[in-house]
Amino acid sequence: MSVDDHAIERLKVWFELEYDELKAEWKSNEYSKLSDCPSFKSTTAYRESLNVLIKACYLPDYVDEFKIRPLKKMIDEDLLWENFSTRRD
């Protein structure tokens, strides 16, 4: 594991914390757009930073596999899974 891998892993922790906050804000239905959520800017900054490090660390053939997807897609998918799992319970 190279230094870049360590930096990516450390930054992912902070991204995930901020992402969870963003998702909670979005689920509250207080905001009409995801970008209106208070934690949107910081979550986006972490995502963009991670993707820069990922592009620098991994071979081009593997970058897409490790890149952080757009926030809206991540949240939509997470909420879909959450709704699916609550229906099954």
Summary of the structure (lengths in Angstrom):
residues: 89
radius of gyration: 14.7
end to end distance: 40.3
largest distance: 43.0
contacts: 209
relative contact order: 0.14
helix: 80%
strand: 0%
